Amino acid sequence: MNYHWNWAIFNETAPDGTGTYLHSLIAGLGWTIATALSAWCIALVIGTAVGILKTTASRPARRLAFGYIELFRNIPLLVQMFVWYFVVPEMVPHATGLWLKGLSDGSFVAAVVCLGLFTSARIAVQVSAGIDSLPRGQRAAGNALGMREWQVYRYILLPVAGRRILPPLTNEFLSNIKNTSVALTIGLVELTASARSMAEFSFQVFEAFTAATIIYLVVNLFAIGLMKAVEVAAAPGRAPRSGFFLGAKRHV
């Protein structure tokens, strides 16, 4: 049986009545980007904090960080997605559970939280590895200057370690974008879900997933270019700029 290609399918009206199939894919792309960026913000903040705890002198803090990392890193993302969407609303107080179930964008919220925490565990490992790779003399020099512990991290350790871990952070950023596709299992109509819906209603499977493949490729290539620009801006020898990983302000 021969397959009948029909690239004009993207201009046909989708069954949901909101526009064409192309509009559906664009809307799905919007949810993908929104989920990825929101989850990345959570992952970067929490992952950095946990990574710092893992390198402190406090044994309880290191154990807490280790437990957090092992918990979220060793459970499959799909399982975590189901837990956040189906199980957590049943475990919280009844009123809170009803509120969570009543959210119009409940699947989006669950996907962002789940993906953010899942990615944060991986970022925490990279942050701690970056800090541990620095010579011990840098921490000692900060202490000798009378800096507080948070100042040592803020002005000495994180700016230098941040430059070293930018390449693996780029990989995590790309994985974070691609992992949003798992959210289709809890009802989030992101790009992959939009392509699957198009394939099911129009029976033009190859066209739908070819378009999704190209869109993912373009988005990830743009993300790579963006992160490369960040790496160049943070390269040693350039003027330090105020920022979390890009360096600290000069102090006289």
Phi, psi and omega in degrees: 000125182277143177274135182259107179288141179211087181287347177284356182300333183293339180267358178277154183287131178285154183298336181284351175076010182270354182151200180277174176297327178296319177298323179296318178294321179294319177297319177297321176298321178300317178293324178298312181294317180298318179294315182296314182290319179296316179294324181294321178299315178297315183296320183291318181291307183291320180298320178294317180298315180292322178298321177294315179302324182292344182250004180282170180280348182282120180294317177301321179295318180294321179293321177298315179297318180298316180296319178298313182297313182293326180296308186276339182276336188257001176254129182306144182300322181298318179296316179298323179297316178296319182298313182294325185272321186258325189267314184304316178300337179273344183265337180278169175309150188304315182297319179294320178298318178296322178295317179297318180291335182272356180296132180293329179248040183300322180292325178294314180298313180298320180294318180295312180297313182298310182293324178297314180289322178298314181288329181298326179295323179287321177294323180301320178296318181291321178296314180295322178294321178296318179292317180294337181282349181281150177300142181295339181296334180292318177293319180296323179296319178296318178295323180293332178279359179086015179288147171287166184299318181293330178289325177298317178291315186292317189258344183240300190285309185295318179300318181285314179296325180299321178297322184290329186262006179301317178301311177294330176296326176299316178298319179293323178297317178294317178297323179298319178295314183290328181290346177298339181296336179294336183294346177297336182289343178248015171097006177281123184271072177273197189297313181296319178295322178296318179294320179294319178298319178298318181295321183289323183275327184258344184065014175262074188294314185294319179296316183298311185278339171293317178297316179297320179298315181295319180296315177301318181298314181296316180298316182289325176295322176295319179296320178297316178299320179296315181291328175297321178296322177294319179298319179295318180295330183264005183297144177302142180100342176273158182298127179299143178236156178290130180172166186292315181245350187274349176132172183252163176289153178288141177234135180272000000 
